Amino acid sequence: MPQQYMGLPYYQYYTPPESNGQLQGQDMHPSQLQHQHQHQHQHQHPHQHPQLFQNPHGVTQYDQFVGQHEDVGGFSGEREQLPSAAGQFNNGGDLYGVEENKYYDDSDLPGIRPPNHHQLSADATLNRQMQELNLGNFHQSSDTSFRPSPFSNPNTLELPHTPSGDILIGGSAQPSMIPASPGGGSSMPAQVAPSRTVYLGNIPSDIEPNELLDYVRSGILENVKILPSKNCAFISFIDAQSALLFHSDCILKKLHIKGNDIRIGWGKNAPILPAVMEAIQRDGATRNVYLGNLNNPVTGEMITEEELREDLSAFGVIDCIKIIPEKGIAFIHFLSILSAIKCVANLPLKEKYLDKKCFYGKDRCAFITKTQQHNAAQYLGLAPGMEHVVTAADREFISSALVQQSAAAAQIATQAGGANNLGNRTVYLGNLHQDSTVEEICNVVRGGLLQSIRFLSERHVCFITFIDPIAAAQFFAMCQLHGLTIHNRRIKVGWGKHSGPLSNALSLAVSNGALRNIYIGNITDFEYYNAKKLRKDFSKFGDIEQINYLEEKNCAFINFVNIANAIKAIDGIKSFDDYKKLKINFGKDRCGNLPRQFQNQQQVNSNLNLPQFASSMTQPSDDSSYSETEFVDETTREASQ
């Protein structure tokens, strides 16, 4: 790897091989690389009828149509779904997804509509059989229009479409890369994704590819297809585990784009093209193309984005282009790995790019955020401060940990506050002592990074909003099991008003290291920079929870009650003359540390098992969820500051 490419935080650079020979399959026409799969309408084959059979649990399912599916590239056709899908076939268009056990078709994409009589009958039959097995309902609610998420019922596992059946009730799943619990204790069954393609519905028709993919942070993408006329998109990952992580993350955090609530579902499961798979395994191919030596050796001029877009658009639709002029390099993300393969194979043959370096870079959607690092580190039992270790770990290993956390957090949140509580990040603390302070409250909050603390001393209540809903569910579950005490008084713990998803701007800031704690270094005169001065100067940006000094380290820490105020302080305090010579940056939120009773590794592995929390937790009372309707909405308040 060239020295000038080392140490860059966001992309991974690769040096191209000496040979610029074309990759296998590059001379093939794109039509030869695409698998054609046509599905005939039922009425075109009146003599053929779906074969009914009983699975081991007595659920009637539709078998494949005899002779209607052909073996295409090792893919032996599509299994018809439950009776709700009977009679709903496409007319030969390409299949992209599935909604409510019905395949999406780009020629006639179904919208959200009430189920028909047959669908209601089939769903009622399945619900009755599942209730007899004590497995709950197949649908989360009567108005659910999509196939249920695997996280709505951990005992209902949906597998990819195979000749062996579509739905396994209480069946075993494929083993995960890691045990469901780091300690090997009792846990939720490993989740299996029914597909590596995730469907996104109700997306804005004017959304650009780069805007949509800014929300994807769970794995390497194989292909992205956006259908503006249908207001939907299909995002295919190279592995099902990354798709499952993205799917669960969207459901838990309630994906919201440009004012639209995004519908989440599963797309059709299809194999990766052999040529693409070979390039991935041999060269580490991604949809990101790295170009080097872009500076003109004579004039020193850098190639422009417009030139790159014009030259490279011939290989496929471009997601985004990032140019780093000082290094003479650029990164071009396509919407598919196949387009990147064509580019890497053919671009160096053009005269303009004969002396340029061309190979694959790291997919920006595989970037592990700070929050994901923190969550995975806690799940894996890593000590505080060791979160960076997860970035070097196997991607599927980390995805498995995060999926387990998401599933358990969803179960905890819905058990306590119903389906509408899914993705809530705000926890209510009541029955606080009249002498309680914000600092004392933060001293007992552990397990997750905080966005804000709203303490209403006159009402003896406090609302804690976490950055991540998983952390909120962890804290809630821990309080239900072990209780929470401040000033020798048992604190009442419940759910606050639904926080909604974290704003995209704040999420980006957190990914770049923003926290509510500010570090001030290089302090030599502590008499001048005393607590009174620091509080006076920094209070201009918002309320302060705590100020700490470490004189032996020549530094101080200021904790705000809101992360938005800390971000403003970082930008504003540097303009003060007294602070221009000091080192100022974000510190570490102590609330993100593990609870004291779980500091021992063995206790972490055995006790911090979220599925166990959810199953053994006592049923909260009717008043365990509290509203903040009388207060100004926090998001609006932050935006106005």
N, C-alpha and C positions, 0 to 999 in steps of 0.2 A: 504494500500500500504506500503510495507516495507520501512523503513527510508532510507536504502542505495540506493534505486532506485529513490529517490526524487531529483528533480533539474537537471536531465540530460536533455540537450537541444534538443536532436534529436529524441529520442524514448520515447514512453509512455509505462510504464511497468504496468503489471497487476499481482496480486497475484492469483494463481490458487485456485479454490474452494477446500474445504476439501475432497469432494468426487471425486475420479478418475473414476467414472462410465462412461461407454461408452455413446457417444452421440447417439441420436435417428438416426437410419438409418446407423450406422457404420457397421452393419453386412450385409448390402446389398452389393451385388456385384456391382463394378463400372458400369457395363453395365446396371444395373437396375436403376442407378442414372442418366444415360445419356438419353436424349430424342432422339429417332431415328426418323428422318424426311427425307423420300425419296421423290424425285420429278421426276415423269415419263416424258420421252421425248414426245413432241407433236406428233411425228410420230408414237408412240406406241399406240396412241388413235386417229386414223383417224376419228372416228365417233364423237369425241368431239371437239368443237370449242370454243374459248373464246367468252364470251358474251360481246357485245359492249353496252355502255350506255353513255349518255351525263351527265356530271356533271352540277351543276347550272350555270357554266360559259360557257358552250357549248364546253368544251374540251373533245374530245373522249378518253375514257380510256378502258382498257381491264379488264373485270370482272374475277372472279375466274373460273377455269375450273370446270364444274359440276361433282360432285362425285369424283374428283381427289384428294382432300385434306381431311385428316382425323383429327379429334380432338385429339391432342396429349398433354396431361398434361395441358389442358386449352388453348392451342395455336391453333387457328383454321386455320392453313395453311397460305400460303403466297399469298398476292395479286400480280397479274401480273402487271408489270409497264406499262409505256406508250408504244405506238407502236414500239419504238426503241428496246424494249426488246422482241418483239414477235419472237417466234421461237428459242430463245436462252435459252435452259434448260440444266440442268446437267443430268448426267446419273446415278444418285443415290448416288453420293458422298456427304459428309457433306458440307453444305453451310456455308461460313464464311463471305462474304462481298458483297458489291455492288459497281459497277463502272459504271457511266453513266446510271443509272437505270437498270443495269444488275447485276445479282448475281455473286459473286465470288464463284468458286468451287475449292476445293483443288486437284481435279483430272484433271481439265482443266482450269487453271487460265488464263483469257484473258490478253494479254499485251496491250500496247498502239497501236492502229491501227486506220486507217481512218474510219469514219462511213460509213455504207453501204447506198444504195439508199433509202431504207425504213426509215432508221434513219434520213437522211437528210430531207426527206419529212415530217416526224413527227415533227422534231425540227423546221422546217420552219413554219409549221402550228401553233405550240404552240407559237413561237415568234411573229407571226402576230397577234394572238389573244391577247397576252400580251401587244403588242404595242397599240392595239386598246383600251385597258384598261389603257393606260399610265403607264404601270408597267415595261417597259424596256424589255430586251431580257432575255430569259430563260438561255442562256449561256453567260458567261462573254466575250468570244472571240471565233472565229471560230475554233481555235485549241485546245479548252478546251476538255479534254477527260474524265473528271470526272463529276459527278453530281454537279451542282453549289452549292457553299456554301450558307447557309442561309444569310450570311453577304453581299453577292453580291447584293442582293435586299431585303431590310427589309420587303417588302410587299409580298414576295413569301415565304411562310412558309411550310416546309416539315414536315409532321407528321409521327410517326411510322406507319408501315403497318397495317391497320385495315380494316374491311369490309366496312367502310364508305367512303373510297377514299384515294388516295395517295397524291395528291397535292392540297393545298388550295391556291387560288390566292386572296390575299387581305382578307383572312379569319381571324377569331379571333384565338388567341393562348391561351394555358393554362396560367392561371395567374402565375406570378413569385412569388418567396418568398418575394420580395421587389418590390416596384413600380419602373418603369423604370427610374424615376427621384426621388431623395430623397425628393424633394419638391412637387412632384405630378404634375409637369408641363407637357407641351406637350413633347412627347418623341417617340422614336422608339418602335414599338410593341415588346413585349417580345419574345425572340427567343426560339424555341422548337427544341430539337435535334431529328432527325429521328431515332436515335438508341443510345444505350449506348456503342456501339462498334465502334472504330475508326480504319480505314484501313491505313497502312503505306506501300507505295510501293517504289521500287528502293532502298531498304536498302541493305547494303553490305552483301554478302552471308556468310562472316566469322564473322559477328558481334555476340558478346556474349550477353546473356539476360541482364546481369547487365549493359553493355555498352548502350544498347538501352533504358533501363528503367531509366538511369541517366538523360534522357531528359524529363521525365514525372514528373510534379510537380503540378497536378491539382486535385487529388482525390484518393480515395481508389480503388484499382484494384480488379476485381473479377477473371479475367482469362487473360492470355497472351499466344498467340499462334504464334510462329515464324516458317515460312516456308522458310528455306535457299534456297531450290531448286527453289522456285518461287520468291525469293528476296522480300518477303513481310512479314508483321506481322499484327496481329489483337489484339488490346488492348481493353479489355472490363472492364468498370468501374461498380461499383455497382449502380450508378445512372446516368441518362442521362445528368444532368446539369454539372457534372464533365467532361463527354465526350465532351460536347459542348464547355467547357472552353479550354480543350486540343486541340480540333479541330481548334477553332478560333485562339488560340495562335500559333499553328504550321503554319497556313496560314499567319497570320500577320507577324510573325518573320521569315518565310521561313526556315523551319527546314532543317538543313544541317548536315549530319553525315558521317564522314570519306571521305570527298570529294564528296559525293553523295547528290544531291538535292532530298529530300524525297517528294513523291507524297502523298497527303492527301485525304482520302475519308471516306465514311461511310460503316461500316460492317452491316451484317444482324442483325436485332433486334430479340433477343430471350430471353425468360424469364430466370431468375435465378432459379436454381434447388431448389425445396422446402426445402430439407435438408440443403442446404447452406443458404438459406434465414432465416430459423429458427435459425441456429447457429449465424448468424449475429445479429438477433434481441435479442436472449437470452443471448449470451455470448460476443457480440461485436467481433465476429470472423473476422480476417483479414488473409492475406496470410503470415503474419509474426508470427513466433513461438518464444516465449521467453523461454529460459532454464536457471534455476538458480541452485545454489549449485553444480557447476561443478568442484570445486576444490576437489581433493582427500583429505578426512579428515585425512588420515594417512601420506601420503607423501607430501601433499600440491601441487602436480602436477596438472596442468590444462589440461583439455581435448583438443586435437588438432583439427584444422579445418579439417584435413584429416579424422579423426575418425568421426566427426559429418557428413561430407559429405557422408561417406560410410554408416553410420547407418541410415541417414534420406533420402537418395536418393530412398529408397524403397517406400516412400510415394508419390513421384512426383519429377518433375524437379526443381532444386534449382536455384534461381536467385543469391543470394549472402549470405555470412555468415560473421557476425561481432562478434568477441569475445572481451570481456573486461576482461582481466585476473585479474586485481586488484579487481574486484567485483565478479569474479567467475560466470559471466553470459555470455550468447550468444544470438544472434538473427539470425534466419534462415528465409530468405524470399523465399517462393516457388513461382511458376508461377501461382498458382491458390489457391483460398480460400479452395476449396475442398481438395487439398493435405494437407493444414495446418490442416483442421478438422480431417483428418485421422491420422495425426501425433499426435495431442493433445490427441486424443482418445486412441491411441494404444501404443505410445512410453512409457508412464509411466508403462505399463504392462510388459515391458522387464526388466529383472533382473538388467541390467546395469544402468537403469534409475529409479529404484524404489524409491530412495531417492532424486531424482531431481525434481525441480519445473518445471512445463510445462504448459504454457498457451499462450495467444495471445498478441502480441505487436502491435505497431503502424506501419502502412504501410508507408514506406519511401517515396512513391510517393504522399502521402497526406501532405507532408511538405510544409508549406506556406513560400515562399521566401521573402526576404526583399523587392524586387521590387513589388511583389504582395501585400504585406502589405501596401506599400506606395500608390499604385494605388487605392486599396480598401478604404483606409483611406480618400483619397481625394474625391473619389466618394461619400462616406457616410458623407462627411462634417465634419470629425474629425479634431480637432485642431492639429497643428504641434506638434510633440513629442508624439502623442497618437496612433501611428501606431501599437504598441504592442497590442492594444485592439482587433484588428481583429483576432488575433490568438485564442482568447477565444470564438469568435462568432461562430454561426452555419456555418458549411462548405458550405452548399448549399446557404446560405445567401451571403457569400463572393463570391462564384462562380457566382451568378447572377449579382453581381455588376461588376465583372471583364469581364463577357461576354458582358454586355451592353457597357462597355468601349471599348472592342475589336471591336465590331460591328461598333460603331460610328467612331473609329479611322480609320478603314478600309475604311469607306465611305468618310471621310475627305481626306485621302491620295489619293484615286483613283479619286476623283472629281478634285483635284488640279493637279495631275501629271499622271493620267492614271493608268491602272492596274499594270504596271511595277513599280510604286511608292509604292506599297503595302509593308509595313514593313520597309519603310525608316525611319531612325532615325536622319538624318542630315537636319538641317534647315539653309537656306542661309539668311544672313543679308547684305544688300547693301546700298549704299548712306550714309555711315558713315562719320561723321565729321573728318577732318584731325587731330584734337586734341583728338579724342576718345582713350580710353585705354581699355585694357582687363577687368580691374576691373569695369569700367563704364558699359561695355556690360553685364557682369555677374550680375550687380546690377539690371538690368531690365529683366533678364531671370528668370522666375518663373514657377513652376508647374511640374518640373521633375528633377531627378538626372542626372548629366552630365557625359559623358565619356570623352569628350575633347572639347576644344575651339581652333580653328585655326584662328588667327587674322592676316590678311594681310594688314598692315597699308598703304603700298604704293599703294594698289589698293582700299583702303577704303571698304573692304568687310570682312566678318567673317563667318566661318562655325561652327555651334553649333551642336555637336553630343550628343544626349541623350542616356541614358542607355536603355530606353524602347521606342518602336515606339508609344505607346499610349501617352506617355508624349510629344513626338515630335508633334503628331497630335493635342493635347490639346493646346500647345504653338502656333502652326501655326494658329489654329482656333481663338484663343484669339486675335492674332495680326491682323487677317483679320477683326474682329469685332470692336476692340477698337483701333487699330493702335499701333505703337511703336515709341517712340520719344527719341532721345539722343542728347543733346546739342541743343535743340529746332529744331531739324531736323527730318522730317518724314523718318523712316527707311523703306527700301524696303525689304519685307519678301517673301521668296519663298522656294522651296525645293532644297537642294544640291544634289550632286552625291549620288546615293544609297549607304548607308553604309553597306548593308548586315547584316546578323544576328550577334548578339554579340557572340564572341568566347566562347566556352564551359568553358575554363579556367578562362576567365574574369567573366563569368556569375557565376561560382562557388565562385570566390573571392567576388563578390558583395553580393551573398547570405550569405556569412560569415561576412558581414559588411564593406567591402572595399569601400571607397569613395575617392574623390580627395582631401579631407580636412584631415589634420593631426593635432591632439591635442597633445600639450606638457604641461604636468602638473608638479607640485612640483618645480616651478621656484621661487627661493628666491632672486636671484641677477639679477634684470632686467637691471642693467647697464652693466653687463657682457654679458647676453643673449639679446643684443639689436637687433634691426631689421637688422642692417648691418651684424652682425655675423650670424644670422639665415638665411638670404638670401644667404650669401656666402657659408655656409655649406650645405644648402638644394638645392641650385641651381646646385650642382653636379649631382643631380638625374633628373633634368628637369626644364623647365621654371616654374616660380612661378607667380600666378595671384595676390595674396594678402596675407599680413601678418597682423594679428590682435592680440592685447594684451588685457588681462583682468587682470590687476594687483591685483584687489581685490580678484580674484580667483586664483592668482598665476599660471596663465596659458597663453598660446598663441596658435594661430591657423594659420596654413600655408596652403593656397589653391594653389594647382598645376593646370596647365591648362590641364593636362591629368591624368586620374585615374591610368594609368599604371606607371607613374612616382611616384605617391604617394605610390603605392605598393612597388616599389623598395626602396623608401626612408624609409619606415617602416622597411624593412629588413636590409638596409645598415646603417642607422644612429645609430643603437644600438651598432655598433662596435666602434663608436667614444667615446673616453674617457670622453669628456665633457658631453655626454648625457646618460651615463650608469646609473646615479642615478636619471634621470628624468623619468617621466611616459609618455610614447609615445604610441599613439593609433590613430585609425581613428576617425575623428570628424564628423560633420554633414554638408552636402552640403547645403548652404543657397538657392541655385537655386531650391531645392526641395520644398521650402515653397510655399504656395498659393500666388497668386498675391495679392497685397495690396487692390485692389478694390473688392476682393472677401473674405476679412477677415471676414466680417459680415456673420453669418450663413445663414441668409435669402437670401442674395445675392448669396452665394455659391449654395444654393438649386435651385434658380430660374435662375441664369445666367450661371453657369458652367455645362450646360446641353449640352453635346456633340452632340446629334442628332439635337438639335435646332441650334447649331453652324453650322452643316453641311448643313441644309436646308436653313438657312437664309444668308449664306455666299455668297458674290458676286463672280461671276465667275472670277478666276484669268486670267491675260493676258497671251499671248503666251510666254512671257519671264519670267514667274514666277518660272521656274525651271532652275537651273544653274548647270554647270558641273565643276568638278575639275580635268579634264583630264590632265591639264598641271602640276599637282602636284603629288608628290609621294603618292601612296595609303597609307591611314592611318594605315590600318591593317599591311601592310608590314613594315612600319616604326616602329610601336610599337614592332613588333616581333624581329626586328633587334637591338632594344635597350637593 
